């Protein structure tokens, strides 16, 4: 994330109020063990620390992702315990996990 530091700093110094991060994979989730940094939440602690430190130092407070298909909001701390980010998974509108079963509520 070092390449983002200067643009984020310029944005915030120019009066920008909010900075959000988006990715497909999560920082830590409930539905899948894999994360943005590897196959489980303990993967690549050094990269997690650097990512979260850079995000925190540059005004980022929220990380949105969609891999989990379930609503979840959590405060995730970096492995070294220095930085924190809100990890937000918006609920899915995908049909593949949420096909209504019969009888439908309004038919029962």
Number of C-alpha atoms within 10 A of each C-alpha: 11 9 7 11 14 11 11 18 14 12 16 15 10 9 8 12 10 11 15 11 12 13 12 12 19 24 26 23 24 12 11 15 14 18 18 18 19 14 12 15 19 14 15 14 15 12 15 21 19 16 16 24 19 17 25 16 13 19 17 20 18 21 22 19 22 17 19 20 19 16 13 15 15 14 14 17 18 19 18 12 9 11 19 19 19 16 23 21 24 16 14 15 10 9 8 8 10 10 8 9 7 8 8 8 8 5 6 6
